[in-house]
Structure formats: structure tokens, C-alpha cells
Amino acid sequence: MQLTTTPSIEGKRITKYCGVIAGEAILGANLFKDLFAGIRDLVGGRSATYEKELQRAREIALDELQRRAQDLGANAVIGIDIDYEIMGKENGMLMVSASGTAVIVE
């Protein structure tokens, strides 16, 4: 399955639009607080530990997006947008969401 942020796939023709789909991953902020307490790899203001967790959440959201596209019979997702949101009464959760349009290309 091809996933892209572009509105089309070069060299491919879209034959059917299957619908707008989304995938989400929500992580608790306590996870980040716990990670922060043990971080020893802060270099230049960057945290590899945080980056790995955000990457994992993004991968979960994209995997879910791909699964939903397959459920619709699509073989590609175009126009993917990835968003990061802080949620909860005291910003206790981080949500990574990916959305796009499931399509069939030939």
C-alpha cells in the first residue's frame, strides 16, 4: 500500500475514491513525565527518548490508517496529514492523528 502526503501519485491514475479515513494514537502524559525523569540523552535541547515515543505514536496512527484503507478495498492513501494535539483537563494526553483519502490506483 502506498501512503503519501501529496494529492496524487505520480505515474498512477486514481480510479476510485473510497473515502476519508483517519488513524489515531493516544499516549498518556505520565508516560512522558516518567521518561523525562530518566532521560540521560539530552543533547542540544533534543531528547531521543521523546522522539522515539512520538515516532512510535506516529507509526501506530499510520498503521491504523493503512488498515482502515485496506478494509475499504483501497490500495493507496493520498493527502495524508499528521497532527499532534495535547488533550485532557490538565493536558494529560498526547494524541497523534493521521488522516487522508483512501483510493484505488492503477
HELIX and SHEET records of a PDB file:
HELIX    1   1 ALA A   29  GLY A   38  1                                  10    
HELIX    2   2 ALA A   48  ASP A   71  1                                  24    
SHEET    1   A 4 GLN A   2  LEU A   3  0                                        
SHEET    2   A 4 ALA A  76  MET A  87  1                                        
SHEET    3   A 4 MET A  93  VAL A 105 -1                                        
SHEET    4   A 4 ILE A  14  GLY A  28 -1                                        
SHEET    1   B 2 LEU A  42  VAL A  43  0                                        
SHEET    2   B 2 ARG A  46  SER A  47 -1                                        
END                                                                             
